[in-house]
């Protein structure tokens, strides 16, 4: 079976559409992030890992009544708690509820949150609740939250820098730059999706974003490798033609691999449970965007850069023929 | 031209056998449950999968510094007295700067004598300054302070380990965490009832015996009034239970000398017992050095009161009846549990400083079990979909890819078994992602072979060229992914680290399976081809 046999698409001819598409999603993401920024002081809703606070997942014996739980919290004077039911994608309902308290300003009161919540639930909602009903407790103090935030940011930066250096060493600097711009584009849009859909970014989501950077880089490298190979073979061909041909030659692989990875990630999203929800969501979005960006962002950047150098009268660095002047 | 593949096939089978051993070890039986049992024994599950508690604590090292300077202040006073040099007071002027000691009001003209004592005995640990206005200031050297802080954290780790060991938790992790912020990571698999554990770990049980200046008072105002409105720098105000003998809970306040006569690390042994009055008590023995100090103090202060301070509260006040050297008992309104716990803590050593919790995560065993179930379901569904697709799309070569993928998973899991690396829920996600990304190598190779076949190459040449061209790309893609996984490993914590581990080893194994193993299978297939027949791809 073969899906793509001798495809011949002029990808670079569609660069304005690509640019438009990327801009729409990037800007939508940025707008949504600034709205979040204005409201909560961070561009995306942060999970308890980063924002600090108490989060407790309780499994009730029967299907829980969110309003009654809220009343129980109010009756015990617990303010600013957020209560949300959680269930798997493949479940219609579940008995699990996630109750969060906002950040405590000092570490010594960290422990109080969990006790308060359980006491409130026992006193005003269901007196049979015990430790066996507590599925998960996360209490993060402000110090650790800030540390993690810094670490996550640094990890993302280092990861991109590491790849830039590797590509510089294996190809040329411009390839590295183009690939990193594509990765940045993917990260921006993926994080933008979290802002748009109002989902929390947790530590595992950061792991997913780093994976996605690696994955998007993979895709880009496959195309770049082919461009490099074709440049060696046909030095007389114009760069845009070489790039188009390289994309077309690798298209079948690109679509297959992305498709297969997408299948595995989708199965993770559907069956992997709620703990990994954010993680698999980031990958589901990221794999689509990552595949798109290697064709629509990274490769056109190589050509655009070449054109820019040519227009300045500088030497071409990518050894293909100059583009014939039109007219 | 047929290639001899026996050596290579033998290598592949050997690898397969070794890593299957890595997964199962030597199973107790061949039934499903016996195999499952041996897997769980071989592969470490992270806290998020087996349930348990993850704590990050911070050691309040400033307290250890303060205790050290308290002790030094006491020694300075003794030294000055021994040298018959008068002074008005040796104090720590600023509670916020526990590393500073001030010697104030020394006799005019004796500054040089005082200086030479301070220089000869304290200049290793302290920077001595002043002297012009009959005052000296000693500031602990930063290097000494750092070493002390480091030692304090190490001591705290050892103490926590001793205490956790008494709980019988299997394979706890207790180690320094973060970069120089005096943090400790404690991981307790299988522990769900955190309250008991936390109070056990956190109990500073800094048992100290302080001379009593005044008290008991009914409240803080009365206590303050007794010292003229403000507590002098060398004294402190501490709460205690009202009538200690009767065990009433009423508040009472004492004014004590800040410098203890006996402190936490001075105890050699401690056992629970019953006193002459029939009350529960803790019998303790002091170290020789502390015994001498205690004897010196008690012999000179017969009839005066001493307070036993535990966990920041006065637990007992006793009058010194006669000189005590190295053994004594602490009697009070203790419960049996308290006496047991107190003895245990004195034996295992008190924490050198108190701890605060920065983070605490508990995963219930039921959520862990659900996570395993969900993770495994997702993995199985993912693998089956991918394998099925490869079979349909690449026909004969699909079998090749599927075998390689299977071996990839075996090596990855076997490696987890051998290395003792921890499998976390994100780690399972890493396994699933390895399936998707691992199959990429096969796709790259197969697509390339198809291209070569299309270009009219003979089967063996097409396979040869396909592998050669794809190899370059595969190296580049693997290296970049491993770079990002390595950075995750360096920066991530617990579960996320587990993800980096499985992804890295999955991809490393993939280099072997998708390139070497696949190649051998292709060669075997080529050996069987009749002249003119095409590769099934």
Contacts between the chains, C-beta under 8 A, distances in Angstrom:
chain1	res1	chain2	res2	distance
A	1	B	392	6.1
A	1	B	393	4.9
A	1	B	394	7.8
A	1	B	395	7.6
A	2	B	450	7.3
A	57	B	367	7.1
A	59	B	366	7.1
A	88	B	374	7.3
A	107	B	58	7.6
A	107	B	356	4.9
A	107	B	357	6.6
A	107	B	358	6.0
A	108	B	356	6.2
A	110	B	357	5.4
A	110	B	358	7.8
A	110	B	360	7.0
A	111	B	198	7.2
A	111	B	357	6.6
A	111	B	360	7.6
A	131	B	192	6.0
A	131	B	193	5.7
A	132	B	364	7.6
A	132	B	366	7.6
A	134	B	192	7.5
A	134	B	362	7.2
A	134	B	364	5.7
A	135	B	363	7.6
A	135	B	364	4.5
A	135	B	366	6.2
A	135	B	367	4.1
A	136	B	361	7.8
A	136	B	362	6.9
A	136	B	363	5.3
A	136	B	364	6.2
A	136	B	367	5.2
A	137	B	194	7.6
A	137	B	360	7.0
A	137	B	361	6.7
A	137	B	362	4.3
A	138	B	360	7.7
A	138	B	361	4.8
A	138	B	362	8.0
A	139	B	357	7.4
A	139	B	359	6.5
A	139	B	360	4.5
A	139	B	361	7.2
A	140	B	358	7.8
A	140	B	359	4.9
A	141	B	357	7.1
A	141	B	358	4.4
A	141	B	359	6.0
A	143	B	58	7.5
A	143	B	181	7.8
A	143	B	358	5.4
A	144	B	56	6.0
A	144	B	358	4.6
A	144	B	359	4.5
A	147	B	178	6.8
A	147	B	181	7.9
A	148	B	493	7.6
A	151	B	491	4.9
A	152	B	491	7.4
A	154	B	491	6.5
A	155	B	487	5.4
A	155	B	488	6.4
A	155	B	490	7.7
A	155	B	491	3.8
A	155	B	492	7.4
A	158	B	487	5.1
A	158	B	491	7.7
A	159	B	483	6.8
A	159	B	484	4.5
A	159	B	487	4.5
A	159	B	488	7.7
A	162	B	483	4.5
A	162	B	484	7.4
A	162	B	487	6.4
A	163	B	480	5.2
A	163	B	483	6.0
A	163	B	484	7.2
A	166	B	479	6.2
A	166	B	480	6.1
A	166	B	483	6.3
A	167	B	480	7.8
A	170	B	476	6.1
A	203	B	492	7.5
A	203	B	493	7.0
A	203	B	495	7.5
A	203	B	496	5.6
A	204	B	426	5.4
A	204	B	495	6.8
A	204	B	496	6.4
A	204	B	499	7.6
A	206	B	496	7.5
A	207	B	426	5.9
A	207	B	488	5.9
A	207	B	492	6.5
A	207	B	496	4.6
A	207	B	499	5.2
A	207	B	500	7.7
A	210	B	484	5.0
A	210	B	485	7.9
A	210	B	487	6.9
A	210	B	488	5.2
A	211	B	433	6.5
A	211	B	481	7.9
A	211	B	484	6.8
A	211	B	485	7.8
A	211	B	488	7.9
A	211	B	499	7.8
A	211	B	503	7.0
A	213	B	484	5.5
A	214	B	480	5.9
A	214	B	481	3.9
A	214	B	483	7.3
A	214	B	484	3.8
A	214	B	485	6.9
A	215	B	437	7.0
A	215	B	481	7.1
A	217	B	477	7.7
A	217	B	480	4.5
A	217	B	481	7.4
A	217	B	484	7.6
A	218	B	437	7.2
A	218	B	440	7.1
A	218	B	477	4.2
A	218	B	480	6.4
A	218	B	481	6.2
A	221	B	473	6.8
A	221	B	476	4.6
A	221	B	477	5.4
A	221	B	480	6.4
A	222	B	444	7.0
A	222	B	473	5.5
A	222	B	477	6.6
A	225	B	472	6.2
A	225	B	473	4.5
A	225	B	476	6.3
A	226	B	473	7.9
A	229	B	469	7.4
A	249	B	451	7.1
A	250	B	447	7.8
A	252	B	447	5.4
A	253	B	440	7.9
A	253	B	443	5.3
A	253	B	444	5.6
A	253	B	447	4.5
A	256	B	393	7.3
A	256	B	443	4.9
A	256	B	447	7.4
A	257	B	436	7.7
A	257	B	437	7.9
A	257	B	439	7.3
A	257	B	440	4.3
A	257	B	443	5.1
A	257	B	444	7.7
A	259	B	389	8.0
A	260	B	386	5.2
A	260	B	389	6.4
A	260	B	390	8.0
A	260	B	436	5.5
A	260	B	439	5.4
A	260	B	440	7.5
A	260	B	443	7.3
A	261	B	433	7.3
A	261	B	436	3.3
A	261	B	437	6.1
A	261	B	440	7.2
A	262	B	436	7.6
A	263	B	382	6.7
A	263	B	385	4.9
A	263	B	386	6.3
A	263	B	389	7.3
A	263	B	436	7.3
A	264	B	382	3.8
A	264	B	383	8.0
A	264	B	385	7.4
A	264	B	386	6.3
A	264	B	432	5.1
A	264	B	433	6.7
A	264	B	435	5.2
A	264	B	436	3.9
A	265	B	432	7.5
A	265	B	433	7.2
A	265	B	436	6.7
A	267	B	378	5.0
A	267	B	381	4.3
A	267	B	382	4.3
A	267	B	385	6.6
A	267	B	432	7.3
A	268	B	378	4.6
A	268	B	382	6.9
A	268	B	429	6.0
A	268	B	432	5.3
A	270	B	378	7.4
A	270	B	381	7.9
A	271	B	374	5.8
A	271	B	377	4.4
A	271	B	378	4.0
A	271	B	381	5.8
A	272	B	374	5.5
A	272	B	375	6.2
A	272	B	378	4.2
A	272	B	428	7.9
A	272	B	429	6.8
A	272	B	432	7.8
A	273	B	370	6.3
A	273	B	371	5.6
A	273	B	374	3.4
A	273	B	375	7.1
A	273	B	378	8.0
A	273	B	425	7.9
A	275	B	48	7.1
A	275	B	367	7.5
A	275	B	371	5.6
A	275	B	425	5.7
A	276	B	374	7.8
A	276	B	375	7.6
A	276	B	425	6.3
A	276	B	426	7.1
A	276	B	429	5.8
A	279	B	426	6.6
A	279	B	429	6.1
A	280	B	429	7.3
A	283	B	433	7.5
